[in-house]
């Protein structure tokens, strides 16, 4: 009960944080109180190429962080990839149940152990229109994770990532070009994602071929892309359409 009372206080304090440093300090403190030694809150990107916009806070060993960045592991880390296939937190010992591990994955996990990092717990963060991210908590090698602390870590990780998003101001109104998609543009994109031609879409929707072309042209301009495939990808990425829309019969 005491730990959950502390978490409630942590969540209230998040609203008053105004800098990355304050959030990092708060995460370090709550991590210790939950029984963890390390934390990492990050977008799953090559941070060196995306330093201006990517979220990344951690207190991992410096040598491990340097190796991680030099090898661009933010893009291929098996922990990150595992978080892409679930919506709830998981221990790293569960990763083989979530994704198939390659030889390189095993090497990466083993190198982490060599740096003194043992098992951990990762909370996924999936926000339409942004790179995937996560908040992880980890312990030294041979330091067991207390299962009683995991529901608390799930709560803390989720709200900490949202606090980081606020601080980074990633969802500014100026990020998208043009006006929001119209309902008809959205319908056309869904049929594009289903593999239909402009002519086929016009027959399905009962509108002229020229009208379909115009809707899709305006939608591409809105996203700043020239290809139909990238139009569908961008619409999926920001949540304008969903996989359910595409595969629904």
The 8 nearest C-alpha neighbors of each residue, nearest first, counted from 0:
[[1, 3, 2, 4, 5, 6, 7, 151],
 [0, 2, 4, 3, 5, 6, 7, 32],
 [3, 1, 5, 4, 0, 6, 33, 32],
 [4, 2, 6, 5, 0, 1, 7, 151],
 [3, 5, 7, 1, 2, 6, 0, 8],
 [6, 4, 2, 8, 3, 7, 9, 1],
 [7, 5, 9, 3, 8, 4, 10, 2],
 [6, 8, 4, 10, 5, 9, 3, 11],
 [7, 9, 5, 11, 6, 10, 12, 4],
 [10, 8, 6, 12, 7, 11, 5, 13],
 [11, 9, 7, 13, 12, 8, 6, 158],
 [10, 12, 8, 9, 13, 14, 7, 15],
 [11, 13, 9, 14, 10, 15, 8, 16],
 [14, 12, 10, 16, 15, 11, 9, 162],
 [13, 15, 12, 16, 11, 162, 10, 17],
 [14, 16, 13, 12, 17, 11, 21, 18],
 [17, 15, 13, 14, 18, 21, 22, 12],
 [16, 18, 15, 166, 21, 19, 22, 14],
 [19, 17, 21, 20, 16, 22, 166, 23],
 [20, 18, 22, 21, 23, 166, 17, 163],
 [19, 21, 23, 18, 22, 24, 25, 17],
 [20, 22, 24, 18, 23, 19, 16, 25],
 [21, 23, 25, 19, 20, 24, 26, 16],
 [24, 22, 20, 26, 21, 25, 19, 27],
 [25, 23, 27, 21, 22, 26, 20, 28],
 [24, 26, 22, 28, 23, 27, 21, 29],
 [27, 25, 23, 29, 28, 24, 30, 22],
 [28, 26, 24, 30, 25, 29, 23, 31],
 [27, 29, 25, 31, 30, 26, 24, 32],
 [28, 30, 32, 26, 31, 27, 33, 25],
 [31, 29, 35, 33, 27, 28, 32, 26],
 [32, 30, 34, 35, 28, 33, 29, 36],
 [31, 33, 29, 34, 30, 28, 35, 2],
 [34, 32, 30, 31, 35, 148, 29, 152],
 [33, 35, 31, 32, 30, 36, 145, 148],
 [36, 34, 30, 31, 138, 137, 33, 37],
 [35, 37, 138, 31, 137, 30, 34, 139],
 [38, 36, 137, 136, 58, 35, 59, 138],
 [37, 39, 136, 57, 135, 58, 137, 40],
 [40, 38, 57, 135, 134, 56, 41, 136],
 [41, 39, 134, 56, 55, 133, 57, 135],
 [42, 40, 55, 54, 132, 133, 39, 56],
 [41, 43, 132, 54, 44, 131, 53, 130],
 [44, 42, 73, 132, 131, 74, 41, 130],
 [45, 43, 73, 74, 46, 42, 49, 130],
 [44, 46, 73, 71, 47, 48, 74, 49],
 [45, 47, 49, 50, 48, 44, 53, 73],
 [46, 48, 50, 45, 49, 68, 71, 44],
 [47, 49, 46, 45, 50, 44, 51, 53],
 [50, 48, 46, 53, 51, 47, 52, 45],
 [49, 51, 46, 47, 53, 52, 48, 54],
 [52, 50, 49, 53, 48, 46, 54, 47],
 [51, 53, 50, 49, 54, 169, 167, 46],
 [54, 52, 50, 49, 42, 51, 55, 46],
 [53, 55, 41, 42, 52, 56, 163, 167],
 [56, 54, 41, 40, 53, 42, 57, 39],
 [55, 57, 40, 39, 41, 23, 54, 58],
 [58, 56, 39, 38, 59, 40, 55, 23],
 [57, 59, 37, 38, 60, 39, 56, 27],
 [58, 60, 57, 37, 61, 64, 63, 38],
 [61, 59, 63, 62, 64, 58, 114, 115],
 [60, 62, 64, 63, 65, 59, 58, 66],
 [63, 61, 65, 64, 60, 66, 114, 67],
 [62, 64, 66, 65, 60, 61, 67, 114],
 [63, 65, 67, 61, 62, 66, 68, 60],
 [66, 64, 62, 68, 67, 63, 69, 61],
 [67, 65, 69, 63, 68, 64, 70, 62],
 [68, 66, 64, 72, 65, 70, 69, 63],
 [69, 67, 71, 65, 70, 66, 64, 72],
 [68, 70, 66, 71, 67, 65, 72, 64],
 [69, 71, 68, 72, 67, 66, 73, 65],
 [72, 70, 68, 45, 73, 69, 67, 74],
 [73, 71, 76, 75, 74, 67, 70, 68],
 [72, 74, 44, 43, 45, 71, 76, 75],
 [73, 75, 44, 72, 43, 45, 76, 71],
 [76, 74, 72, 73, 77, 80, 79, 71],
 [75, 77, 72, 79, 78, 73, 74, 80],
 [78, 76, 80, 79, 104, 81, 75, 100],
 [79, 77, 81, 76, 80, 82, 91, 94],
 [80, 78, 82, 76, 77, 81, 43, 83],
 [81, 79, 77, 83, 82, 78, 76, 75],
 [80, 82, 78, 83, 79, 84, 97, 98],
 [81, 83, 79, 123, 80, 84, 85, 78],
 [84, 82, 80, 81, 85, 79, 123, 131],
 [85, 83, 82, 81, 97, 86, 80, 98],
 [86, 84, 82, 87, 83, 81, 123, 88],
 [85, 87, 123, 88, 84, 82, 124, 83],
 [88, 86, 85, 122, 123, 89, 153, 82],
 [87, 89, 122, 121, 153, 123, 120, 86],
 [90, 88, 120, 121, 91, 93, 87, 122],
 [91, 89, 120, 92, 93, 119, 121, 118],
 [92, 90, 93, 94, 119, 118, 120, 89],
 [91, 93, 90, 94, 118, 95, 119, 89],
 [94, 92, 91, 90, 96, 95, 89, 97],
 [93, 95, 97, 91, 96, 92, 81, 98],
 [96, 94, 97, 98, 93, 99, 100, 92],
 [95, 97, 94, 93, 98, 99, 92, 81],
 [98, 96, 94, 95, 81, 93, 84, 99],
 [99, 97, 95, 81, 96, 100, 94, 80],
 [98, 100, 95, 101, 97, 96, 94, 81],
 [101, 99, 104, 98, 95, 102, 105, 77],
 [100, 102, 104, 103, 105, 99, 106, 77],
 [101, 103, 105, 104, 106, 100, 107, 99],
 [102, 104, 106, 101, 105, 107, 100, 108],
 [105, 103, 101, 107, 106, 102, 100, 77],
 [104, 106, 108, 102, 103, 107, 109, 101],
 [105, 107, 103, 109, 104, 108, 110, 102],
 [108, 106, 104, 110, 109, 105, 103, 111],
 [107, 109, 111, 105, 110, 106, 104, 112],
 [110, 108, 106, 112, 111, 107, 105, 113],
 [111, 109, 113, 107, 112, 108, 106, 114],
 [112, 110, 114, 108, 109, 113, 116, 107],
 [111, 113, 116, 115, 109, 114, 110, 117],
 [112, 114, 110, 111, 115, 109, 116, 140],
 [115, 113, 111, 112, 116, 63, 110, 60],
 [114, 116, 112, 139, 113, 140, 117, 111],
 [117, 115, 139, 112, 111, 140, 114, 138],
 [118, 116, 140, 139, 138, 112, 115, 141],
 [117, 119, 91, 137, 138, 92, 116, 90],
 [118, 120, 137, 91, 136, 90, 138, 117],
 [119, 121, 90, 136, 89, 135, 91, 137],
 [122, 120, 135, 88, 89, 134, 123, 136],
 [121, 123, 88, 134, 133, 156, 153, 135],
 [124, 122, 133, 82, 86, 132, 88, 121],
 [125, 123, 132, 133, 131, 126, 122, 157],
 [124, 126, 131, 123, 132, 127, 130, 129],
 [125, 127, 129, 128, 124, 131, 130, 237],
 [128, 126, 237, 238, 236, 129, 125, 235],
 [237, 127, 129, 236, 126, 238, 130, 233],
 [130, 128, 127, 126, 131, 237, 236, 125],
 [129, 131, 42, 132, 43, 128, 44, 126],
 [132, 130, 125, 43, 42, 124, 129, 126],
 [131, 133, 42, 124, 43, 41, 123, 130],
 [132, 134, 123, 124, 122, 41, 40, 135],
 [133, 135, 40, 156, 122, 39, 121, 41],
 [136, 134, 121, 39, 38, 120, 122, 40],
 [135, 137, 38, 120, 119, 37, 35, 121],
 [138, 136, 119, 37, 35, 118, 36, 38],
 [137, 139, 36, 35, 117, 142, 118, 116],
 [140, 138, 116, 117, 115, 142, 141, 137],
 [139, 141, 117, 142, 116, 115, 112, 138],
 [142, 140, 143, 139, 117, 118, 138, 116],
 [141, 143, 140, 139, 138, 144, 117, 118],
 [144, 142, 141, 145, 118, 138, 140, 117],
 [145, 143, 146, 142, 118, 138, 119, 34],
 [144, 146, 147, 148, 143, 149, 34, 33],
 [145, 147, 148, 149, 144, 150, 143, 90],
 [146, 148, 145, 149, 150, 151, 144, 33],
 [147, 149, 146, 151, 145, 150, 33, 152],
 [148, 150, 152, 151, 146, 147, 153, 145],
 [151, 149, 153, 152, 148, 154, 147, 146],
 [150, 152, 154, 149, 153, 148, 155, 3],
 [151, 153, 149, 155, 154, 150, 156, 148],
 [154, 152, 150, 156, 151, 155, 122, 88],
 [153, 155, 151, 152, 157, 156, 158, 150],
 [154, 156, 152, 158, 157, 153, 159, 151],
 [157, 155, 159, 134, 153, 154, 158, 152],
 [158, 156, 154, 160, 159, 155, 153, 161],
 [157, 159, 161, 160, 155, 156, 162, 154],
 [160, 158, 162, 156, 161, 157, 155, 163],
 [161, 159, 163, 162, 158, 157, 156, 164],
 [160, 162, 164, 158, 163, 159, 165, 157],
 [161, 163, 159, 165, 160, 164, 158, 13],
 [164, 162, 160, 166, 165, 161, 167, 159],
 [165, 163, 161, 167, 162, 166, 168, 169],
 [164, 166, 168, 162, 163, 167, 161, 169],
 [165, 167, 163, 164, 168, 162, 18, 17],
 [166, 168, 164, 169, 165, 163, 54, 52],
 [169, 167, 165, 166, 170, 164, 171, 163],
 [170, 168, 167, 171, 164, 52, 165, 129],
 [169, 171, 168, 172, 174, 164, 173, 129],
 [170, 172, 173, 169, 174, 168, 175, 167],
 [173, 171, 174, 170, 175, 176, 169, 168],
 [174, 172, 171, 175, 176, 170, 177, 169],
 [173, 175, 172, 171, 176, 170, 169, 222],
 [176, 174, 173, 222, 177, 172, 221, 178],
 [175, 177, 221, 222, 174, 178, 223, 173],
 [176, 178, 221, 175, 179, 220, 222, 217],
 [177, 179, 180, 221, 176, 175, 181, 218],
 [180, 178, 181, 177, 221, 175, 176, 218],
 [181, 179, 184, 185, 178, 182, 218, 221],
 [180, 182, 184, 183, 185, 179, 178, 214],
 [181, 183, 185, 184, 186, 180, 187, 179],
 [182, 184, 186, 185, 181, 187, 214, 180],
 [185, 183, 187, 181, 214, 186, 182, 180],
 [184, 186, 182, 188, 183, 187, 181, 180],
 [187, 185, 183, 189, 184, 188, 182, 190],
 [186, 188, 184, 190, 185, 189, 191, 183],
 [189, 187, 191, 185, 190, 186, 231, 192],
 [190, 188, 192, 186, 191, 187, 245, 185],
 [189, 191, 193, 187, 192, 188, 195, 200],
 [192, 190, 188, 194, 195, 193, 189, 187],
 [191, 193, 189, 190, 194, 231, 188, 245],
 [194, 192, 190, 191, 195, 245, 189, 246],
 [193, 195, 191, 192, 190, 196, 189, 228],
 [196, 194, 191, 190, 199, 193, 200, 197],
 [197, 195, 199, 198, 200, 194, 191, 190],
 [196, 198, 200, 199, 211, 201, 208, 212],
 [197, 199, 201, 196, 200, 208, 202, 211],
 [200, 198, 196, 202, 201, 197, 195, 203],
 [201, 199, 203, 197, 202, 198, 204, 196],
 [200, 202, 206, 198, 208, 204, 199, 207],
 [201, 203, 205, 199, 200, 204, 198, 206],
 [204, 202, 200, 201, 205, 199, 206, 198],
 [205, 203, 201, 206, 202, 200, 187, 186],
 [206, 204, 202, 201, 203, 207, 200, 208],
 [207, 205, 201, 204, 210, 208, 202, 211],
 [208, 206, 210, 209, 201, 211, 205, 202],
 [207, 209, 201, 211, 210, 198, 212, 197],
 [210, 208, 212, 207, 211, 213, 206, 201],
 [211, 209, 213, 207, 212, 208, 214, 206],
 [210, 212, 214, 208, 213, 209, 201, 197],
 [211, 213, 209, 215, 210, 214, 216, 208],
 [212, 214, 210, 216, 211, 215, 217, 209],
 [215, 213, 211, 184, 217, 216, 212, 210],
 [214, 216, 218, 212, 217, 213, 219, 211],
 [217, 215, 213, 219, 218, 214, 212, 220],
 [218, 216, 220, 214, 215, 219, 213, 221],
 [217, 219, 215, 221, 220, 216, 214, 184],
 [220, 218, 216, 224, 222, 221, 217, 223],
 [221, 219, 223, 217, 218, 222, 216, 224],
 [220, 222, 177, 176, 218, 219, 223, 217],
 [223, 221, 219, 220, 224, 176, 218, 175],
 [222, 224, 220, 221, 219, 176, 225, 218],
 [225, 223, 219, 222, 226, 220, 230, 229],
 [224, 226, 219, 227, 223, 229, 230, 220],
 [227, 225, 229, 228, 224, 230, 219, 231],
 [228, 226, 230, 229, 231, 225, 191, 219],
 [227, 229, 231, 230, 226, 232, 192, 191],
 [230, 228, 232, 226, 231, 227, 233, 224],
 [229, 231, 227, 233, 228, 232, 219, 234],
 [230, 232, 234, 228, 229, 233, 192, 188],
 [233, 231, 229, 235, 230, 234, 236, 228],
 [234, 232, 236, 230, 235, 231, 229, 237],
 [233, 235, 239, 231, 236, 232, 237, 240],
 [236, 234, 232, 240, 238, 233, 237, 241],
 [235, 237, 233, 128, 234, 127, 238, 232],
 [128, 236, 238, 127, 234, 235, 239, 233],
 [239, 237, 127, 235, 240, 236, 234, 241],
 [240, 238, 234, 237, 235, 241, 185, 236],
 [241, 239, 235, 238, 234, 244, 189, 242],
 [242, 240, 244, 243, 235, 238, 245, 239],
 [241, 243, 245, 244, 246, 240, 235, 247],
 [242, 244, 241, 246, 245, 247, 240, 248],
 [245, 243, 241, 242, 247, 246, 240, 189],
 [244, 246, 242, 243, 247, 193, 189, 192],
 [245, 247, 243, 244, 242, 248, 193, 241],
 [248, 246, 244, 243, 245, 242, 193, 241],
 [247, 246, 245, 244, 243, 193, 190, 242]]
